[in-house]
Amino acid sequence: MTADQLGHVQRQLDHLAAQTSEYLQAQHDRPSALLAQQQEIKRQMDEHRQYLEEQYRLLRTAEEAVGL
């Protein structure tokens, strides 16, 4: 192999190594991103549940005030 051919092969290997590294990093990051998304959805659901509970308490108080 000539020096040019060796250089070309080395560049291809470097490029492949970079792509592999990016792929592996993406595979590592995916579960973390999903966990963060799941935690945010849970937080929003908890917030919404608290809001609905408060609305229910207000409705019950209003019903009691008018004798229902």
Secondary structure as GFF3:
##gff-version 3
##sequence-region A 1 68
A	DSSP	alpha_helix	3	65	.	.	.	ID=ss1
###
